[in-house]
């Protein structure tokens, strides 16, 4: 049997390609949202990781942070080069953000997936309302 036919007919390869495209598409969308809105990739990444890729809620939140880190660094560099970055404010907010991220990561494990999903959804609704009312 021809090796190409073998791979084309292999159900595992088809599943891999199907999942790979979902992951790649999720990354592209997350990157666009992150770059366009100056972050916010987690609002895309978390639902994609849970609904499309089947991760548990806690794993999706932790994985989203890892995904967003390099995207945010790249976006920040581009914003800096364009002169759109306020380094003084950034430095001060980063200090508080480091403390907050430690606290958040430590208390993540205390919430059930159901409660975490509801907290995340509530936060997204409140953020959307505030943005729409601005």
DSSP file (Angstrom, degrees, kcal/mol; ACC not computed):
  #  RESIDUE AA STRUCTURE BP1 BP2  ACC     N-H-->O    O-->H-N    N-H-->O    O-->H-N    TCO  KAPPA ALPHA  PHI   PSI    X-CA   Y-CA   Z-CA
    1    1 A X              0   0    0      0, 0.0     2,-0.1     0, 0.0     5,-0.0   0.000 360.0 360.0 360.0 138.0    0.0    0.0    0.0
    2    2 A X     >  -     0   0    0      1,-0.1     4,-2.3     4,-0.0     5,-0.1  -0.391 360.0-132.2 -62.8 135.8    1.2    3.5   -0.9
    3    3 A X  H  > S+     0   0    0      1,-0.2     4,-2.2     2,-0.2     5,-0.2   0.852 106.0  52.9 -62.1 -36.4    2.4    5.4    2.2
    4    4 A X  H  > S+     0   0    0      2,-0.2     4,-2.6     1,-0.2    -1,-0.2   0.919 109.8  48.0 -66.2 -42.8    0.4    8.5    1.3
    5    5 A X  H  > S+     0   0    0      1,-0.2     4,-2.4     2,-0.2    -2,-0.2   0.901 109.3  55.2 -62.3 -39.7   -2.8    6.5    1.0
    6    6 A X  H  X S+     0   0    0     -4,-2.3     4,-0.8     1,-0.2    -2,-0.2   0.938 112.3  41.0 -59.1 -48.1   -2.0    4.8    4.3
    7    7 A X  H  < S+     0   0    0     -4,-2.2     3,-0.3     1,-0.2    -1,-0.2   0.877 114.1  52.9 -68.5 -37.4   -1.8    8.2    6.1
    8    8 A X  H  < S+     0   0    0     -4,-2.6    -1,-0.2     1,-0.2    -2,-0.2   0.868 115.5  40.3 -66.1 -35.2   -4.8    9.6    4.2
    9    9 A X  H  < S+     0   0    0     -4,-2.4     2,-0.5    -5,-0.2    -1,-0.2   0.538  88.9 109.7 -89.8  -8.2   -6.9    6.7    5.2
   10   10 A X     X  -     0   0    0     -4,-0.8     4,-2.0    -3,-0.3     3,-0.3  -0.579  59.4-152.8 -73.9 118.5   -5.5    6.5    8.8
   11   11 A X  H  > S+     0   0    0     -2,-0.5     4,-2.3     1,-0.2    -1,-0.2   0.823  94.5  56.4 -63.0 -32.3   -8.3    7.6   11.2
   12   12 A X  H  > S+     0   0    0      2,-0.2     4,-2.4     1,-0.2    -1,-0.2   0.896 106.9  48.9 -66.9 -38.9   -5.7    8.7   13.7
   13   13 A X  H  > S+     0   0    0     -3,-0.3     4,-2.7     2,-0.2    -2,-0.2   0.901 110.2  51.2 -66.9 -40.3   -4.1   11.0   11.2
   14   14 A X  H  X S+     0   0    0     -4,-2.0     4,-2.5     2,-0.2    -2,-0.2   0.919 111.5  47.6 -62.8 -42.9   -7.5   12.5   10.3
   15   15 A X  H  X S+     0   0    0     -4,-2.3     4,-2.7     2,-0.2     5,-0.2   0.901 111.7  50.9 -63.3 -41.0   -8.2   13.1   13.9
   16   16 A X  H  X S+     0   0    0     -4,-2.4     4,-3.1     2,-0.2    -2,-0.2   0.936 112.1  45.9 -62.4 -46.4   -4.8   14.7   14.4
   17   17 A X  H  X S+     0   0    0     -4,-2.7     4,-2.4     2,-0.2     5,-0.2   0.919 112.9  50.4 -63.9 -43.3   -5.3   17.0   11.4
   18   18 A X  H  X S+     0   0    0     -4,-2.5     4,-1.6    -5,-0.2    -2,-0.2   0.933 115.9  41.5 -59.8 -46.9   -8.8   17.9   12.5
   19   19 A X  H  X S+     0   0    0     -4,-2.7     4,-2.4     1,-0.2    -2,-0.2   0.887 111.9  55.9 -68.9 -39.0   -7.6   18.8   16.0
   20   20 A X  H  X S+     0   0    0     -4,-3.1     4,-2.7    -5,-0.2    -2,-0.2   0.904 107.3  49.0 -60.8 -42.2   -4.5   20.5   14.7
   21   21 A X  H  X S+     0   0    0     -4,-2.4     4,-2.8     2,-0.2     5,-0.2   0.878 109.9  51.7 -67.3 -36.6   -6.5   22.9   12.6
   22   22 A X  H  X S+     0   0    0     -4,-1.6     4,-2.6    -5,-0.2    -2,-0.2   0.932 112.1  46.3 -62.8 -44.5   -8.8   23.7   15.5
   23   23 A X  H  X S+     0   0    0     -4,-2.4     4,-2.3     2,-0.2    -2,-0.2   0.919 114.3  47.5 -64.7 -44.1   -5.8   24.5   17.6
   24   24 A X  H  X S+     0   0    0     -4,-2.7     4,-2.4     2,-0.2    -2,-0.2   0.928 113.3  47.5 -63.9 -45.4   -4.2   26.6   14.9
   25   25 A X  H  X S+     0   0    0     -4,-2.8     4,-2.6     1,-0.2     5,-0.2   0.905 111.0  52.0 -62.3 -41.7   -7.4   28.5   14.2
   26   26 A X  H  X S+     0   0    0     -4,-2.6     4,-2.6    -5,-0.2    -1,-0.2   0.906 110.2  49.6 -60.0 -41.6   -7.9   29.1   17.9
   27   27 A X  H  X S+     0   0    0     -4,-2.3     4,-2.6     2,-0.2    -2,-0.2   0.900 110.2  49.6 -64.8 -41.3   -4.3   30.5   18.1
   28   28 A X  H  X S+     0   0    0     -4,-2.4     4,-2.4     2,-0.2    -2,-0.2   0.942 114.2  44.3 -63.5 -47.4   -4.9   32.8   15.1
   29   29 A X  H  X S+     0   0    0     -4,-2.6     4,-2.5     2,-0.2     5,-0.2   0.922 114.3  49.6 -64.0 -44.0   -8.1   34.2   16.6
   30   30 A X  H  X S+     0   0    0     -4,-2.6     4,-2.6    -5,-0.2    -2,-0.2   0.916 111.9  49.1 -60.3 -43.9   -6.6   34.5   20.1
   31   31 A X  H  X S+     0   0    0     -4,-2.6     4,-2.7     2,-0.2     5,-0.2   0.898 110.7  49.3 -63.5 -42.1   -3.6   36.3   18.6
   32   32 A X  H  X S+     0   0    0     -4,-2.4     4,-2.9     2,-0.2     5,-0.3   0.941 113.9  45.4 -63.3 -47.2   -5.8   38.7   16.6
   33   33 A X  H  X S+     0   0    0     -4,-2.5     4,-2.4     2,-0.2     6,-0.5   0.918 114.4  49.4 -62.0 -43.5   -7.9   39.6   19.6
   34   34 A X  H  X>S+     0   0    0     -4,-2.6     5,-1.6    -5,-0.2     4,-0.7   0.924 117.0  40.2 -62.4 -46.0   -4.8   39.9   21.8
   35   35 A X  H  <5S+     0   0    0     -4,-2.7    -2,-0.2     3,-0.2    -1,-0.2   0.885 117.9  47.1 -72.0 -39.0   -3.1   42.2   19.3
   36   36 A X  H  <5S+     0   0    0     -4,-2.9    -2,-0.2    -5,-0.2    -3,-0.2   0.899 122.9  31.0 -71.2 -42.0   -6.1   44.2   18.3
   37   37 A X  H  <5S-     0   0    0     -4,-2.4    -1,-0.2     2,-0.4    -2,-0.2   0.349 110.7-108.1-103.0   5.7   -7.5   44.9   21.8
   38   38 A X  T  <5S-     0   0    0     -4,-0.7     2,-0.3    -5,-0.2    -3,-0.2   0.829  89.6 -20.8  73.8  30.7   -4.2   45.0   23.8
   39   39 A X  S   <S+     0   0    0     -5,-1.6    -2,-0.4    -6,-0.5    -3,-0.0  -0.847  78.3 124.2 128.3-159.2   -4.9   41.7   25.5
   40   40 A X    >>  +     0   0    0     -2,-0.3     3,-1.2    -4,-0.1     4,-0.6   0.495  37.2 127.9  88.0   1.8   -8.2   39.9   26.0
   41   41 A X  H >>  +     0   0    0      1,-0.3     4,-3.5     2,-0.2     3,-1.0   0.798  65.5  65.6 -61.1 -27.2   -7.0   36.8   24.2
   42   42 A X  H 3> S+     0   0    0      1,-0.3     4,-2.2     2,-0.2     5,-0.4   0.793  89.8  64.2 -65.0 -27.8   -8.1   34.8   27.3
   43   43 A X  H <4 S+     0   0    0     -3,-1.2     4,-0.3     1,-0.2    -1,-0.3   0.779 115.8  30.9 -67.1 -24.0  -11.7   35.8   26.5
   44   44 A X  H <X S+     0   0    0     -3,-1.0     4,-2.0    -4,-0.6    -2,-0.2   0.829 119.1  53.3 -94.2 -44.9  -11.2   33.7   23.3
   45   45 A X  H  X S+     0   0    0     -4,-3.5     4,-3.0     1,-0.2     5,-0.2   0.898 104.5  52.9 -62.8 -44.8   -8.7   31.1   24.6
   46   46 A X  H  X S+     0   0    0     -4,-2.2     4,-2.2     1,-0.2     5,-0.2   0.949 112.7  42.1 -62.2 -50.9  -10.7   29.9   27.6
   47   47 A X  H  >>S+     0   0    0     -5,-0.4     4,-3.0    -4,-0.3     5,-0.6   0.896 116.4  49.9 -63.0 -36.8  -13.9   29.1   25.8
   48   48 A X  I  X>S+     0   0    0     -4,-2.0     5,-1.7     1,-0.2     4,-1.4   0.932 111.2  48.6 -64.9 -44.3  -12.1   27.6   22.9
   49   49 A X  I  <5S+     0   0    0     -4,-3.0     6,-2.9    -5,-0.2    -1,-0.2   0.870 119.9  37.7 -64.4 -36.4  -10.0   25.4   25.2
   50   50 A X  I  X5S+     0   0    0     -4,-2.2     4,-0.5     4,-0.2    -2,-0.2   0.937 127.8  29.4 -81.1 -47.7  -13.0   24.2   27.1
   51   51 A X  I  <5S+     0   0    0     -4,-3.0    -3,-0.2    -5,-0.2    -2,-0.2   0.905 130.3  30.6 -84.7 -43.0  -15.6   23.9   24.3
   52   52 A X  I  <<S+     0   0    0     -4,-1.4    -3,-0.2    -5,-0.6    -4,-0.1   0.866 132.6  29.2 -84.1 -36.9  -13.6   23.0   21.2
   53   53 A X  T  4<S-     0   0    0     -5,-1.7    -3,-0.2     2,-0.1    -2,-0.1   0.496  99.2-124.9-108.7  -4.7  -10.7   21.2   22.8
   54   54 A X     <  +     0   0    0     -4,-0.5    -4,-0.2    -6,-0.3    -3,-0.1   0.673  49.6 156.9  76.7  19.1  -12.4   19.7   25.9
   55   55 A X        -     0   0    0     -6,-2.9    -1,-0.2    -7,-0.1     2,-0.1  -0.458  47.4-106.9 -73.9 151.1  -10.1   21.0   28.6
   56   56 A X     >  -     0   0    0     -2,-0.1     4,-2.7     1,-0.1     5,-0.2  -0.410  36.1-105.2 -70.4 156.5  -11.4   21.3   32.1
   57   57 A X  H  > S+     0   0    0      1,-0.2     4,-2.3     2,-0.2     5,-0.2   0.891 118.7  46.3 -54.6 -49.3  -12.0   24.8   33.3
   58   58 A X  H  > S+     0   0    0      1,-0.2     4,-2.3     2,-0.2    -1,-0.2   0.909 114.2  48.6 -62.7 -42.1   -9.0   25.1   35.6
   59   59 A X  H  > S+     0   0    0      1,-0.2     4,-2.8     2,-0.2    -1,-0.2   0.882 110.0  52.9 -64.8 -37.6   -6.7   23.6   32.9
   60   60 A X  H  X S+     0   0    0     -4,-2.7     4,-2.5     2,-0.2    -2,-0.2   0.910 109.8  47.3 -65.3 -42.2   -8.1   26.0   30.3
   61   61 A X  H  X S+     0   0    0     -4,-2.3     4,-1.6     2,-0.2    -2,-0.2   0.929 115.6  44.7 -65.5 -44.3   -7.5   29.1   32.5
   62   62 A X  H  X S+     0   0    0     -4,-2.3     4,-1.5     1,-0.2    -2,-0.2   0.910 115.3  47.8 -65.7 -42.0   -3.9   28.0   33.3
   63   63 A X  H  X S+     0   0    0     -4,-2.8     4,-2.3     1,-0.2    -2,-0.2   0.877 106.7  57.6 -66.5 -38.2   -3.2   27.0   29.6
   64   64 A X  H  X S+     0   0    0     -4,-2.5     4,-2.8     1,-0.2    -1,-0.2   0.885 103.5  53.5 -60.4 -38.7   -4.7   30.4   28.4
   65   65 A X  H  X S+     0   0    0     -4,-1.6     4,-1.8     1,-0.2    -1,-0.2   0.928 109.8  47.3 -61.4 -44.2   -2.1   32.2   30.5
   66   66 A X  H  X S+     0   0    0     -4,-1.5     4,-0.7     1,-0.2    -2,-0.2   0.878 114.2  47.6 -65.3 -37.2    0.7   30.3   28.9
   67   67 A X  H  X S+     0   0    0     -4,-2.3     4,-0.9     1,-0.2    -2,-0.2   0.913 112.8  48.1 -67.7 -43.3   -0.7   30.9   25.5
   68   68 A X  H  X S+     0   0    0     -4,-2.8     4,-3.1     1,-0.2     5,-0.3   0.778  94.5  76.2 -73.9 -27.6   -1.2   34.6   26.1
   69   69 A X  H  X S+     0   0    0     -4,-1.8     4,-2.2     1,-0.2    -1,-0.2   0.940 101.1  37.1 -52.9 -57.9    2.2   35.3   27.5
   70   70 A X  H  X S+     0   0    0     -4,-0.7     4,-2.3     1,-0.2    -1,-0.2   0.876 116.9  53.9 -66.1 -32.8    4.2   35.2   24.2
   71   71 A X  H  X S+     0   0    0     -4,-0.9     4,-2.6     1,-0.2    -1,-0.2   0.913 109.9  47.5 -63.8 -41.3    1.3   36.9   22.4
   72   72 A X  H  X S+     0   0    0     -4,-3.1     4,-2.9     2,-0.2     5,-0.2   0.890 110.1  52.1 -67.8 -40.1    1.3   39.8   24.9
   73   73 A X  H  X S+     0   0    0     -4,-2.2     4,-2.1    -5,-0.3    -2,-0.2   0.929 112.3  45.9 -61.9 -44.9    5.1   40.2   24.7
   74   74 A X  H  X S+     0   0    0     -4,-2.3     4,-2.1     2,-0.2    -2,-0.2   0.936 114.5  47.4 -64.1 -46.7    4.9   40.4   20.9
   75   75 A X  H  X S+     0   0    0     -4,-2.6     4,-2.8     1,-0.2     5,-0.2   0.917 111.0  51.6 -61.0 -43.7    2.0   42.9   21.0
   76   76 A X  H  X S+     0   0    0     -4,-2.9     4,-2.7     1,-0.2    -1,-0.2   0.892 108.7  51.4 -61.3 -39.8    3.7   45.0   23.7
   77   77 A X  H  X S+     0   0    0     -4,-2.1     4,-2.6     2,-0.2    -1,-0.2   0.923 111.4  46.8 -62.5 -44.5    6.8   45.2   21.6
   78   78 A X  H  X S+     0   0    0     -4,-2.1     4,-1.6     2,-0.2    -2,-0.2   0.914 113.2  48.7 -65.4 -42.6    4.9   46.3   18.5
   79   79 A X  H  <>S+     0   0    0     -4,-2.8     5,-2.8     2,-0.2     4,-0.4   0.907 111.4  50.9 -61.7 -41.7    3.0   48.9   20.6
   80   80 A X  H ><5S+     0   0    0     -4,-2.7     3,-1.5     1,-0.2     5,-0.2   0.930 108.8  50.2 -60.7 -47.1    6.3   50.1   22.1
   81   81 A X  H 3<5S+     0   0    0     -4,-2.6    -1,-0.2     1,-0.3    -2,-0.2   0.819 109.8  51.7 -62.3 -30.9    7.8   50.5   18.6
   82   82 A X  T 3<5S-     0   0    0     -4,-1.6    -1,-0.3    -5,-0.2    -2,-0.2   0.507 117.1-114.9 -84.3  -3.9    4.8   52.5   17.5
   83   83 A X  T < 5S+     0   0    0     -3,-1.5    -3,-0.2    -4,-0.4    -2,-0.1   0.716  83.3 119.3  80.3  21.0    5.1   54.8   20.5
   84   84 A X      < +     0   0    0     -5,-2.8     2,-0.5    -6,-0.2    -4,-0.2   0.254  46.3  94.8-102.0  11.8    1.8   53.7   22.1
   85   85 A X        -     0   0    0     -6,-0.4     2,-0.9    -5,-0.2    -9,-0.0  -0.911  59.4-152.7-113.2 126.9    3.2   52.3   25.3
   86   86 A X     >  -     0   0    0     -2,-0.5     4,-2.4     1,-0.2     5,-0.1  -0.837  11.4-171.5 -95.4 102.1    3.4   54.3   28.6
   87   87 A X  H  > S+     0   0    0     -2,-0.9     4,-2.5     1,-0.2    -1,-0.2   0.833  79.6  55.8 -67.5 -33.4    6.3   52.7   30.4
   88   88 A X  H  > S+     0   0    0      2,-0.2     4,-1.7     1,-0.2    -1,-0.2   0.951 113.2  39.5 -64.5 -50.0    5.7   54.6   33.7
   89   89 A X  H  > S+     0   0    0      1,-0.2     4,-2.6     2,-0.2     5,-0.3   0.913 114.4  55.5 -64.6 -42.0    2.2   53.4   34.1
   90   90 A X  H  X S+     0   0    0     -4,-2.4     4,-2.8     1,-0.2    -2,-0.2   0.924 105.9  51.1 -56.9 -46.3    3.1   50.0   32.8
   91   91 A X  H  X S+     0   0    0     -4,-2.5     4,-1.6     1,-0.2    -1,-0.2   0.913 112.5  45.7 -59.2 -44.8    5.8   49.6   35.5
   92   92 A X  H  X S+     0   0    0     -4,-1.7     4,-1.4     1,-0.2    -1,-0.2   0.902 115.1  45.8 -67.8 -41.6    3.4   50.6   38.3
   93   93 A X  H  X S+     0   0    0     -4,-2.6     4,-2.9     1,-0.2    -2,-0.2   0.876 108.1  57.6 -69.8 -36.9    0.6   48.3   37.1
   94   94 A X  H  X S+     0   0    0     -4,-2.8     4,-2.6    -5,-0.3     5,-0.2   0.904 102.0  56.3 -59.5 -41.1    3.0   45.4   36.5
   95   95 A X  H  X S+     0   0    0     -4,-1.6     4,-1.4     1,-0.2    -1,-0.2   0.950 113.9  38.2 -57.1 -51.3    4.0   45.6   40.2
   96   96 A X  H  X S+     0   0    0     -4,-1.4     4,-2.8     1,-0.2    -1,-0.2   0.864 113.8  57.6 -66.5 -36.2    0.4   45.2   41.4
   97   97 A X  H  X S+     0   0    0     -4,-2.9     4,-2.7     2,-0.2    -2,-0.2   0.854 102.3  53.8 -63.9 -35.9   -0.3   42.7   38.6
   98   98 A X  H  X S+     0   0    0     -4,-2.6     4,-1.8     2,-0.2    -1,-0.2   0.933 111.4  45.5 -64.0 -44.9    2.5   40.4   39.7
   99   99 A X  H  X S+     0   0    0     -4,-1.4     4,-2.2    -5,-0.2    -2,-0.2   0.944 114.9  48.0 -62.5 -47.2    1.0   40.3   43.2
  100  100 A X  H  X S+     0   0    0     -4,-2.8     4,-2.9     1,-0.2    -2,-0.2   0.864 109.2  52.8 -62.5 -37.4   -2.5   39.8   41.9
  101  101 A X  H  X S+     0   0    0     -4,-2.7     4,-2.5     2,-0.2    -1,-0.2   0.865 108.3  50.6 -69.4 -34.4   -1.4   37.0   39.5
  102  102 A X  H  X S+     0   0    0     -4,-1.8     4,-2.1     2,-0.2    -2,-0.2   0.944 113.7  44.9 -64.7 -47.3    0.2   35.1   42.4
  103  103 A X  H  X S+     0   0    0     -4,-2.2     4,-2.3     1,-0.2    -2,-0.2   0.940 114.6  49.0 -61.2 -47.6   -2.9   35.4   44.5
  104  104 A X  H  X S+     0   0    0     -4,-2.9     4,-1.3     1,-0.2    -2,-0.2   0.908 111.3  48.4 -60.1 -44.3   -5.1   34.4   41.5
  105  105 A X  H  X S+     0   0    0     -4,-2.5     4,-0.6     1,-0.2    -1,-0.2   0.868 112.6  49.5 -65.5 -35.6   -3.0   31.4   40.6
  106  106 A X  H  < S+     0   0    0     -4,-2.1     3,-0.4     1,-0.2    -2,-0.2   0.878 114.3  42.9 -72.0 -37.0   -3.0   30.2   44.2
  107  107 A X  H >X S+     0   0    0     -4,-2.3     3,-1.5     1,-0.2     4,-0.5   0.627  92.8  84.7 -85.9 -10.9   -6.8   30.5   44.7
  108  108 A X  H >< S+     0   0    0     -4,-1.3     3,-1.4     1,-0.3    -1,-0.2   0.901  86.9  54.9 -53.0 -43.2   -7.6   29.0   41.3
  109  109 A X  T 3< S+     0   0    0     -4,-0.6    -1,-0.3    -3,-0.4    -2,-0.1   0.649  97.1  65.6 -69.7 -13.5   -7.4   25.5   42.8
  110  110 A X  T <4 S+     0   0    0     -3,-1.5     2,-0.3    -4,-0.1    -1,-0.3   0.658  90.4  77.9 -82.2 -15.5   -9.9   26.4   45.5
  111  111 A X  S << S-     0   0    0     -3,-1.4     2,-0.1    -4,-0.5   -53,-0.1  -0.723  79.5-125.9 -97.2 143.4  -12.8   26.8   43.0
  112  112 A X     >  -     0   0    0     -2,-0.3     4,-2.7     1,-0.1     5,-0.2  -0.415  31.3-108.8 -73.9 161.6  -14.7   24.0   41.3
  113  113 A X  H  > S+     0   0    0      1,-0.2     4,-2.5     2,-0.2     5,-0.2   0.891 119.9  53.7 -59.1 -39.0  -14.9   24.1   37.5
  114  114 A X  H  > S+     0   0    0      2,-0.2     4,-2.0     1,-0.2    -1,-0.2   0.930 111.5  42.9 -62.9 -47.6  -18.5   25.1   37.8
  115  115 A X  H  > S+     0   0    0      2,-0.2     4,-2.7     1,-0.2     5,-0.2   0.911 113.9  51.9 -65.5 -42.5  -17.9   28.1   40.0
  116  116 A X  H  X S+     0   0    0     -4,-2.7     4,-2.7     1,-0.2     5,-0.2   0.912 108.7  50.8 -60.9 -43.2  -14.9   29.2   38.0
  117  117 A X  H  X S+     0   0    0     -4,-2.5     4,-2.6    -5,-0.2    -1,-0.2   0.910 112.3  47.0 -60.2 -43.4  -16.9   29.1   34.8
  118  118 A X  H  X S+     0   0    0     -4,-2.0     4,-2.7     2,-0.2    -2,-0.2   0.897 112.2  49.3 -67.9 -40.6  -19.6   31.2   36.4
  119  119 A X  H  X S+     0   0    0     -4,-2.7     4,-2.5     2,-0.2    -2,-0.2   0.928 113.4  46.9 -62.3 -45.1  -17.1   33.7   37.8
  120  120 A X  H  X S+     0   0    0     -4,-2.7     4,-2.3     2,-0.2    -2,-0.2   0.927 113.7  47.8 -63.3 -46.0  -15.4   34.0   34.4
  121  121 A X  H  X S+     0   0    0     -4,-2.6     4,-2.2    -5,-0.2    -2,-0.2   0.910 112.3  49.2 -62.3 -43.1  -18.8   34.4   32.6
  122  122 A X  H  X S+     0   0    0     -4,-2.7     4,-2.6     1,-0.2    -1,-0.2   0.906 110.3  50.8 -62.5 -42.3  -19.9   37.0   35.1
  123  123 A X  H  X S+     0   0    0     -4,-2.5     4,-2.6     1,-0.2    -1,-0.2   0.907 110.3  49.9 -61.4 -41.8  -16.7   38.9   34.8
  124  124 A X  H  X S+     0   0    0     -4,-2.3     4,-2.5     2,-0.2    -2,-0.2   0.891 110.8  49.5 -65.1 -39.8  -17.1   38.9   31.0
  125  125 A X  H  X S+     0   0    0     -4,-2.2     4,-2.5     2,-0.2    -2,-0.2   0.936 112.7  46.6 -64.9 -46.1  -20.7   40.1   31.2
  126  126 A X  H  X S+     0   0    0     -4,-2.6     4,-2.4     1,-0.2    -2,-0.2   0.919 113.5  49.0 -62.3 -43.8  -19.7   43.0   33.6
  127  127 A X  H  X S+     0   0    0     -4,-2.6     4,-2.3    -5,-0.2    -1,-0.2   0.911 111.6  49.6 -62.3 -42.5  -16.7   43.9   31.3
  128  128 A X  H  X S+     0   0    0     -4,-2.5     4,-2.6     2,-0.2    -2,-0.2   0.916 110.7  49.3 -64.0 -43.3  -19.0   43.9   28.2
  129  129 A X  H  X S+     0   0    0     -4,-2.5     4,-1.9     1,-0.2    -2,-0.2   0.926 111.3  49.4 -62.0 -44.7  -21.6   46.1   29.9
  130  130 A X  H  X S+     0   0    0     -4,-2.4     4,-0.6     1,-0.2    -1,-0.2   0.911 112.4  47.9 -61.4 -42.0  -18.9   48.6   31.0
  131  131 A X  H >< S+     0   0    0     -4,-2.3     3,-0.9     1,-0.2    -2,-0.2   0.923 112.0  49.0 -65.3 -43.8  -17.4   48.7   27.5
  132  132 A X  H 3< S+     0   0    0     -4,-2.6    -1,-0.2     1,-0.2    -2,-0.2   0.804 111.1  50.5 -67.1 -28.3  -20.8   49.2   25.9
  133  133 A X  H 3<        0   0    0     -4,-1.9    -1,-0.2     1,-0.2    -2,-0.2   0.540 360.0 360.0 -87.3  -7.2  -21.8   52.0   28.3
  134  134 A X    <<        0   0    0     -3,-0.9    -1,-0.2    -4,-0.6    -2,-0.1   0.490 360.0 360.0 -71.8 360.0  -18.5   54.0   27.7
